[in-house]
Amino acid sequence: SLYVFDIDDTLFRTSARARIVNTKGQVKYLSSEELKDYKFSADERICFAEFRDAKKFAEESQPIKSMIKIAQDCIKKTTEGSKTILLTARSDLDCKTMFLEYLACEGIDINNIFIERAGNLKKLETAQAKKQIISQYLEEGFYNQVYLYDDSLKNIQSFVTLSSTYPCVKLVPMHVKIN
């Protein structure tokens, strides 16, 4: 099995916000939750600096204990041929070491996971980038089941469409709700 976990608002509640500036210079900030369904207009630019800030993540993010426990259980299965990845909408953080140390302090076995960053696929929206990354794992032909834990319904819906490309793989979407 392949176990895939989103980070923001799935494993951790985050305080990071995206900064949106329009051509008139007006600024607004969107939380991770608000960002999921936000429709950008052509005159807006977005800055994800807070989402690249490893110190902010380590100091302010709060673990969602029930989801951390599920992730820990999945990571333990890696010895049985399964794999667990964290698949975030974030791009590279400014301090990988600080980020990984925080994950480890919160009980994530960083030696037995890999972190994929959909935000590095700049030309794709998050749902499509995450789908592409999962497809790359499925192309390896090792997995007959994939579990996706994500708080975004768009990401879940995009994931489910992989069934037409990989009909022999059981796809298990797990829509995580904060409460």
N, C-alpha and C positions, 0 to 999 in steps of 0.2 A: 504494500500500500504506500501511497504518497499522501502525506498529511501536509496541508498548506494552511498557514495561519497569517491573517492580516495582523498588523501591529496596532495602529491607531484606532481606538474605540472598539477593538476586539480583544487584544491582550492588555492594553494599557489605555487609560483615559489620558488624553494629552491636552496641554494648555496651548500648544502651538497654534498660530493663526496665520492665514495667508493675507497678505496686504494687497488690496485691489486699488489701483489708481486709474481714473479715467482721464481723458484728454483735457478736461477742465481743471485738473489738479485735485479733484475731490478724492478723498481716501476713505476706504472702509476696510474693516478686518473681518475675516470669516473664520470661524472655528472649523475643525476637522468635520464635525457633524454638518455644519451649514454648507461646507464646500462640496459635499457629495452630490447635492442636487442643484447647485448654483448654475444658472445659465449666464454665461459671459456675453457681454455685448462687444461689438467690434471696436469700440473706443476704450476698452479696458485692458490694462496690463496687470499681470499678477506677479507677486514676489513671494517666494517660498522660503525666505531666509530663516524664519523661525523653525521650519521643518528640517532645516539642515543643521541646526544648532544642537549638537550632542549634549552640551552642558545643560541647556534648557530641558531637553528630554530627560536627562538623568536626575535633575533637581526637582522637576515639576510633574512628571508623568506618574500616574498612580496605577499600580498593577490591578487588574481585574482578577482576583484570586481564583475564582471558579474556572476561568479560562486558562490561567497559568497552569492549574492542576491538570486540565485536559491536555494541554501542550506537553507537560512533563510526561504524562502517560504515553503519549504518542512518540515522544523522543526515545523513551525506553525501548520501544519496539524496533529501533534502528538495528539492533543486533540480530533481528529476525529477518533482515532483508528489506525492511521498510525504510522510508526516508521522511524526514520532517524538514520543511523549509518555512521561513518567515518571508512573506511576500508583501512588501510595503509599497504604498504609492509614493513614498519619499524617494528622492534621489540620494546620492552619496551624502553622508553627514560630514561635518567638518572635523570630527575627531572619532575615528572608527574605534579606537581603543576605549575611550570613555563610554561610548555607546555599548560596546560588548561587555565591559565591566559591569555596567548597570543591569544589563540583561542577566548576567551571571549572578549578581547580588539578589536578583528577584527570583532565582530558581530555574532559569533557563540554561540548560546544558549547552553552552556555546561551542563545545568541542564536537557535538553530534548534530549540528544543524548548519544550514547555509542560509544566508540572508540575500534575497533577491530584491532589487530596487527598480520597480516599474517606472519610477520618476526619471530614470536615466534614459528611457525610451521617449525622448522629447516630442516626437511627432505623433504619438498615439495618446488618446485619452486613456485614463487609468484602467477602465474595464478591459479595453482592447490590449493594453500592455500586459496586464496580468494574465489574460487569456493566452497571449503569445508566449509568455514565460512558462506557463503550465504546459502548453503544447510542446515546447522544447524538451521538457521532462518526459512527456508521453512518447515522443519520437524515439527515445532510448529503448522503448519496448519492455521495460522492466516492471511496469506497474499494471495491475489488473483492477485496482481500485484507487480513486482519488477522493479525498475528503477536503473540502474547502470551508474554512471557518472565516467568515467575513461579515462585517456589519453593513456593507453596502449592497443593496438589492441590485443595483446595476452590475456590480462585479459578479454577484451570484448568477444573474440572468445570462451574462456573457459566458461564464464558466459552463453553464448547462448546454450551451450551443455546441460545445466540444463533442457531444454525444454523436453528432452526425459524422464527424471526422474519425472518431475512435469508438465505433459501436461495440467493441468487445471490452471496453473499459467501463466499469461501474463508477459513475460520478455521483458523489454524495454531497450536495450543497447543504451547508449548515449556516443559516442566517442568524447571526449573533445580534441580540438586542441588548443595549447597555443596561437596561433595568431587568 
